[in-house]
Amino acid sequence: IFGLDYSERATTFSKIFVPEAMVVTADLKNIPYEDNYFDFIFLIETLEHIIPDRVTPILKELSRILKNEGSLVITVPSDYTPAKGKHYQHFSESSLRKNLEQFFEKIEIIGQDKTGFHFLKILDKMIENNFWSIKPLSGWYNNKIWPKYFNLASPKNCRRLIAKCKSK
């Protein structure tokens, strides 16, 4: 397991939880690994924290360190998610694809966390909220209801986009 963060504090903290991981402090625009090094790269909820004009150089760098036929899995908030904190941007299916297709191919994008009203979402708030959590019902909801009705969604009706692509 390899990890990378620009924050020395974050990399030190991560080593407490996964001491066997090789975690380095570095910038995503200059990753300290040789070309074609990784079979898989996961970039989870990261791009929204990047200034938009720096996204292209970062994706180029990820494609450089990914082996031929290697896979990149990336998650980002969709345009349907309200902006919070230090998010510079959220993505639509087309904007994410446009960024990725410069360096990757076989791009598959799915949605996660379906948006919109549904009665079962009210049930979830009744089971678990800021005031209480009914553990047995919460477990049932999270294991049976959430995956079936809300986890996977259309990229046009979701709070998070998940892309899987191959190196060119």
N, C-alpha and C positions, 0 to 999 in steps of 0.2 A: 504494500500500500504506500503510495506516494501522495504527498499533499503540498500545497503551495499557498502562501498568503503574503501580502505585502507588509503585514503587521507582525513585528517580532513578538509582541505580546500574544497575538493569536496563535502563532506557531508554537510558542512555549506552552501555552494552555492546552493545545491539541495533543501535545506529547504526554500530558498527564493522563488523558483518556485512552490514547492508542500509542503506548510507548514503542511498539515495534514498527510504527510507520516512519517512513523517511520524509519528514516535513521540512521544507526549506522556506526561507523568507526571500521573496523575490517579486519583481514586477511582472505581470502577465505579458507585457510587451517585450520582455527579454527573459525568457524561461531558460534556466541553466541546465538543459538536457540536450543531447545531440539529436540530430534529425532522425526521424523514423524510430523513436524510442518506445512509444507506448502502443499497446493493442487497443486500449479503451481509455477514453478521457470522459470524466463526468464534470460538467460545469453547472452546478446546482444553485439557482437563484443568485447569480453573480452579475450578468450583463446589465441588469437594470441599475446597478451601482456604478457603472462605468460611464464617464462622460461620452456622449454619442460619437464624437469624432475620434475616439480611441478604440471603438468597438472593432473596426476593420483591422487595424494592426494586431489586435489581440487574437482575432479569429485566424489571421494569417499565421501567427506564431503557433497557435494550437494545431493548425494543419501541418506545420513544419515538423512538430515532434510526434505526430501521429503516424504510425506505420501505414504502408500501403494496405488498403482494405481494412484499416483500423476504423473503429467506431467512436463517434462523439455523441454523447447524450447530454442535452442541455435543457434546463427548465428556466422559464422566465414568467413574470406576471403578464397576463393579457391586458389589453386595453380596457377590459371590463372590471379590472381591479382598481379601486381607488388608490392613487399615489400616496405613499407614506414614507416618512423619513427621508433618507438620502437616495431616493430613486430618481434618476435622471430621465428615465423613459420606461414605458411599458410597450408591449409589442402586440401587433396583430399577426395573424398567420402569414399574411403577405410581407409585412416588414421583417419578420424573423427569417422567412425564406429568402428574401432579397439579400439580407446580410450573410446568410450561410452559403448561398449558391456560388459565391465568388470563390470559395475554397473547398467546398464539399459537394458530394453528389448523393443520389439515392436518399433524398431528404424526405422523411416521414414526420408529419406533425399531427399530434393528437391533442385534445383538450383534457383538462382535469378540473374537477370541482365545478360542476354545472351551476350556472347562474339562474336566476329567476325564482318565482314563488312556487312552492310545493308544500302541501300540508305536512309532509314528513319532516320538513325543516323546522316547522313549529314544534313538532314532537321532540326533536333534538334539543331545542332551547328549553323545553319543559323538563327534560331529563338531566341536562347538564348546562349550567350557566354560572354567573358570578356568585350566586348565592348558595347553590347546592349542586351536588352531583350524585345521581342514583347509579352507583357503580354497576350492578348487574344489568340494568337496562341500557346503560351507556355502552357496555361491552357488546350487548346484543345489537344495538343500533350501529355501532362502528364496524362490526364484523358481518352483519347481514344486510342492513338497509343501505348504508353509505356506499359500499362497493356496487350494489345492484342498481341504485337509482342516481347516484350523484358523482361517483369517482371519475368515470370516463365520460367525456362530453365532446360535443362538436367543437372544433377550434373557434367557431364563431359564437359559442355560447358557454364560455368557461372563464374561470379566474386565472388559470395557469396553462401555459403551453409547454408541451414536452416535444422536443425534436430529437430524432435519431438520424444520423447521417454518416456517410462513409467518406474517407479521404479520397481525393482525386488522384 
